[in-house]
Amino acid sequence: MLSVNMALSQYFRHTHTWTLSQLAPTGPGYKFGVLFVGKQKYSEQEYYPLINGDIDPSGTLYAQILHQPWPFFRTKFVAQVATLLHYQSLCLTAI
């Protein structure tokens, strides 16, 4: 496995991963991931919003958004889009 992580700015980074092994869960191929960390700071280790996404070798898209608009109110949104046996599925979750 070869992985390349790049920071485009202090808020945005992306990852490229190449897997050659047949033993990987999604098989051999290329995976692309992005991460955005916002400017809103609630503590030394908590910045919002967080936006994270991946596309794996099988074409499945996974995205997650975490946001804290007010000090005691956090939101989480998760989406997954996959193609299985020629059928496309969409799963959305909001917490």
Number of C-alpha atoms within 10 A of each C-alpha: 11 9 12 10 12 11 12 9 8 10 13 14 16 17 15 15 16 16 17 12 12 10 9 11 9 16 14 17 16 19 19 17 18 18 19 18 17 16 13 14 12 12 7 6 6 14 17 18 20 19 17 18 18 20 18 19 18 16 15 17 18 17 18 18 18 18 17 18 12 9 7 6 8 13 13 14 14 16 15 17 16 18 13 11 6 7 7 10 11 10 10 11 10 10 8
